[in-house]
Amino acid sequence: MTASSKAAVFTIAFGVAYAVIYVICTEMNLPLVTYHPVIGEVDVLWAPPRSGPAMYWYGWMLSSLIGALAVAWLAGFVPEQWVQRAIFFGCVAAVGYLIFYTVALFTYDKAPVELEFLKSRSLAVAAALLAAIVISFFAPMRWQQRLWPGWVWLVPIGALAVLAYYLTPFFTR
Amino acid sequence: MTFWTTLLIIHGLLAVALLGAITHQALAVWMPVRSKAGNFVTRFRAVPSTSYVTAIIVLYLATFVMGAWIYTQYRFTSRLALEQLRFFKTVGVFEMKEHVATIGLIVLPAYWAFWRQPLSEDCAEGRKSVTLLLAVFVWANFLIGHVVNNARGFGS
């Protein structure tokens, strides 16, 4: 199950890149514009609320759109297996980060002594990147030859899981 | 307020049409009918799934644009009321709805590419999966929208 038409490669790369960039823009609050619905005004980039609440959702979508279009456009110029390898590497690194950081926090909680370094995100990132390099190196070649269309549902579901996790404060108040 | 209520009703009607179309297509592609159509459920599954693609894309875009427009009003009327009433779970699921709608929107180009004629065998699994994903998103957003409207709909 692979996709090699130009349209399929572009749209898969676009979907995957958009989902990832959207999560980053949402969590780091990086809108291209800020809309103030009460006064109907728009500010460029992030702006604090003015005369009522500010809306950043439109800005996050626009920031992600620009980033995803750039990534998808670049994907059209590189061999298909590079796109597949890049997405594979990114997904393994993301899952690895999740596992390493969770294990580190669990260990920190249970350890009888203070292990402050386990709370460092950069340590989990480094471990995840290392794991992704090793797994990508030993992954079967047939996994890395052609672009897998399944990325376009798998990565957005992962993105939604992360977004849902960050919304948990609404459900625990 | 009449203006926004009218928009909300149109948004709801578009969502119903989209829900019907995507459900038809998802069932037809995941549970294709092998024999002659018989009862209601079998006939529901027996539709030509390719004929729904353009309608689903247009309906999704139209529903999304209407929802994004109404959202501006929701943000400083209904949401503030929901927060004052401490309906945080309702606010939370609506936040999720905006993310689900966005992720569904960005899956649409791939959905279009996978369903492009002539249908590619290479994309058969991707086609099925993306159609199911869109169906789940549309159902989830429809139900969330319904719940939020019940909690604090326009005019309440």
Boltz contact constraints between the chains, C-beta under 6 A:
constraints:
  - contact:
      token1: [A, 1]
      token2: [B, 125]
      max_distance: 6.0
  - contact:
      token1: [A, 2]
      token2: [B, 122]
      max_distance: 6.0
  - contact:
      token1: [A, 3]
      token2: [B, 122]
      max_distance: 6.0
  - contact:
      token1: [A, 3]
      token2: [B, 123]
      max_distance: 6.0
  - contact:
      token1: [A, 7]
      token2: [B, 113]
      max_distance: 6.0
  - contact:
      token1: [A, 8]
      token2: [B, 113]
      max_distance: 6.0
  - contact:
      token1: [A, 11]
      token2: [B, 109]
      max_distance: 6.0
  - contact:
      token1: [A, 11]
      token2: [B, 110]
      max_distance: 6.0
  - contact:
      token1: [A, 11]
      token2: [B, 113]
      max_distance: 6.0
  - contact:
      token1: [A, 12]
      token2: [B, 110]
      max_distance: 6.0
  - contact:
      token1: [A, 14]
      token2: [B, 109]
      max_distance: 6.0
  - contact:
      token1: [A, 15]
      token2: [B, 106]
      max_distance: 6.0
  - contact:
      token1: [A, 15]
      token2: [B, 107]
      max_distance: 6.0
  - contact:
      token1: [A, 15]
      token2: [B, 110]
      max_distance: 6.0
  - contact:
      token1: [A, 18]
      token2: [B, 106]
      max_distance: 6.0
  - contact:
      token1: [A, 37]
      token2: [B, 72]
      max_distance: 6.0
  - contact:
      token1: [A, 37]
      token2: [B, 75]
      max_distance: 6.0
  - contact:
      token1: [A, 37]
      token2: [B, 76]
      max_distance: 6.0
  - contact:
      token1: [A, 38]
      token2: [B, 76]
      max_distance: 6.0
  - contact:
      token1: [A, 52]
      token2: [B, 76]
      max_distance: 6.0
  - contact:
      token1: [A, 53]
      token2: [B, 75]
      max_distance: 6.0
  - contact:
      token1: [A, 53]
      token2: [B, 76]
      max_distance: 6.0
  - contact:
      token1: [A, 55]
      token2: [B, 75]
      max_distance: 6.0
  - contact:
      token1: [A, 57]
      token2: [B, 98]
      max_distance: 6.0
  - contact:
      token1: [A, 61]
      token2: [B, 102]
      max_distance: 6.0
  - contact:
      token1: [A, 149]
      token2: [B, 123]
      max_distance: 6.0
  - contact:
      token1: [A, 149]
      token2: [B, 126]
      max_distance: 6.0
  - contact:
      token1: [A, 152]
      token2: [B, 110]
      max_distance: 6.0
  - contact:
      token1: [A, 153]
      token2: [B, 129]
      max_distance: 6.0
  - contact:
      token1: [A, 153]
      token2: [B, 130]
      max_distance: 6.0
  - contact:
      token1: [A, 153]
      token2: [B, 133]
      max_distance: 6.0
  - contact:
      token1: [A, 156]
      token2: [B, 103]
      max_distance: 6.0
  - contact:
      token1: [A, 156]
      token2: [B, 107]
      max_distance: 6.0
  - contact:
      token1: [A, 160]
      token2: [B, 103]
      max_distance: 6.0
  - contact:
      token1: [A, 163]
      token2: [B, 99]
      max_distance: 6.0
  - contact:
      token1: [A, 167]
      token2: [B, 92]
      max_distance: 6.0
  - contact:
      token1: [A, 167]
      token2: [B, 95]
      max_distance: 6.0
  - contact:
      token1: [A, 167]
      token2: [B, 96]
      max_distance: 6.0
  - contact:
      token1: [A, 170]
      token2: [B, 88]
      max_distance: 6.0
  - contact:
      token1: [A, 170]
      token2: [B, 91]
      max_distance: 6.0
  - contact:
      token1: [A, 170]
      token2: [B, 92]
      max_distance: 6.0
  - contact:
      token1: [A, 171]
      token2: [B, 89]
      max_distance: 6.0
  - contact:
      token1: [A, 171]
      token2: [B, 92]
      max_distance: 6.0
  - contact:
      token1: [A, 173]
      token2: [B, 88]
      max_distance: 6.0
